[in-house]
């Protein structure tokens, strides 16, 4: 009778068996191709004088670039914070038992996710063409405040409104999916203990939902950082518009684009690292966090114990 291939011969301890790794020739070939392409691209970028790396690096800490970078960071932070706060509110409304609140939240999300950001930015920038005067007061009564739309809706305000409303819609769906990922039994148990719905949401649902919310919300923040470049169409002096202003005067288009790209890459890297720390923080106590990642589980595994990988 033929012995199975994975059966240990009698009299030989399993710990003394040599583990022979599988050969992967296709993997090595693919890795070689990737390294070759990366080397060629790097060599071309480094040796092509038309990139003008020296000029690009000279502008990295130029005053207009740093001022534009500061506005980009402030715009990203303000829009993201408001988007998370109001997005959480919209998500709770969407999950409400009230059909009016749920429908209103769904309508908001449907509307602001359905119109391109560029269109919304230009719309808000030209709001004065529809409402020259903005009145705040009771219906059919005298207004409490009367504001000139041309003075109120500046390019910066239009950028905050346009991006903020869109970010609120996307953040609401991220938060809603995170809340729905928590087992319903926990809410039912909390209600049985006499906890109020507001307390259940704050103390039970949202803390656990953060494990699901943080990864897409981090990606959304990085996407927002890059999306701030579109506000240059309404002459907001952010990072990309600052670069445009300089190369429109000096005709050094490529170096200035490289300068802006370097700053975007740097800030994106910082945000990515921060996202990783947040994910680790909210993963504490989960089985995945306790077991560690795949490299840690591989180091802990022993030959013949496949259960370590489960």
FENVENGI-V605505 format. One line per field, one symbol per residue. burial: 1 if it has 9 or more other C-alpha atoms within 8 Angstrom, else 0. A space follows every 50 residues. Layout:
BEGIN
burial = ???
END
This chain:
BEGIN
burial = 00000000000000000000000000000000000000000000000000 01000100110000111111111011011101111111111111010000 11111101110110001001110110110001111010000010011110 00111011111111111111111111111001000110011000100011 11011111111111111100110110011011010111111111011100 01111111110011000100110010011101100000100100011000 1000000000
END
